[in-house]
Amino acid sequence: MSQNLLTNTTTPPLAGSTAIGVLNLAADSLARWFCGAATPTASAAGLTDLKGFVWHDTSTNTLKVRDQADTAWIIAGYFDETGKTFTPHTNPAALYAADTGSANAYAVAPTPAWTSYAAGGPLIAFVAANANTGAATINVSGLGTKSIVRRDGAPLVAGDIPGAQVSVAVWNQAAGDFTLLTQRETPPAFVKSRISNLKLTASGGARTVAITADAAVLLDAATNPYLATAISQTPSLSTSGAGGLDAGSVSPSTWYSVWLIWNGTTLSALFSLSATAPTLPSGYAYKARVGWALTDAASNIAAFVQYGARAQYVATGLGLPRMGFGSTSGAWTAIAWAAYAPPTARAIALSVLRSGNGAVLAAPNNSYATGYSATNAAPIIVQANSGTTTAWAGSILLESADIYWASSDSTDAVFAFGWEDNL
């Protein structure tokens, strides 16, 4: 209809048909929203002002309402004439605010402020000042503290809300809490504990280990994962806490496990005496063991290099660790390997040296023949004529706390060359 239908007066008296027409047009205007492409004016509408006036703007298919100050049009929503739908207009500012609370206790104040936690599932997007370290709450517009839960209703776990990134939650009226829509997804089980392109190195004479990797999955106590990428850490046994030793002070001739740890924001590394449960610094919940380091008599880390699960000693002029020397009179002799490979090793690499008569043998147990055998030969055998020096390196899986070797000459020897970790 035209935009002047409320203005249809003539000088009275009006003819009956004219009066009825004017009344019908006025009723039509009252029954429907003011509709048209041109912006309404009070004079054209026959009104003193347009406060609360509803206008269907056909030029933009927009529903608008005049504000109470009579200075601007407020967009109420949008018509889709093709799909025959109407979409209410939402003020984005009411759905977003920066967090001013603390870790696990978030507080946001969107503009305009929320007046209640109402039904209908309103969303709130916020940038957390701090990553969460466990169960968390949020207070929107000072309306009261409400829990934030995962989509399955469980409490949040560390890292579900990252620091300095946008998180989105929706109000659940029935449960009286917010459901976090942007929680991290748990990868398939086969991805857990994966480490890509891992490398550890120690040059000897120092107390640091250089750790690099393309990616590693760290787990918390509930096996929730965190994927760390572009890893580069250099922890030191000379310091304590994150980036150093988890507890106590460094000791000589001791195996220290090497860990990557994460506190929801910062990736770091840690040394520990424990193979499974390091003492994590405050705020750190995620961890992944990536290797071991052995200290020497001066409490420095013995030189080694590790790729993936396989590691080997690096000779720096002092030679490889010697596990056995001399003659065993050709009989199997046990050697405890704990001083030469870490407690989680699944294999040990050996180098055997024969420099006299007879043979030198190495095996994971003492059930093998101690000499030549076509049916029960030991995994590692070095045998040569008198006066010939021969060496051989090989790796054997560990079956017990000991390996076994047999020799027949006073100058025979067996050395630890490296190990393979059970990562």
PyMOL commands that set and color helices and strands:
alter all, ss='L'
color gray80, all
select helices_A, chain A and resi 16-31+42-45+92-95+189-191
alter helices_A, ss='H'
color red, helices_A
select strands_A, chain A and resi 34-36+54-57+62-66+73-80+85-88+96-98+105-108+123-127+136-140+145-149+166-172+177-180+195-196+199-202+210-219+225-233+255-262+267-272+286-294+304-307+310-313+322-325+333-336+345-354+359-363+380-383+390-397+402-406+413-421
alter strands_A, ss='S'
color yellow, strands_A
deselect
rebuild
show_as cartoon
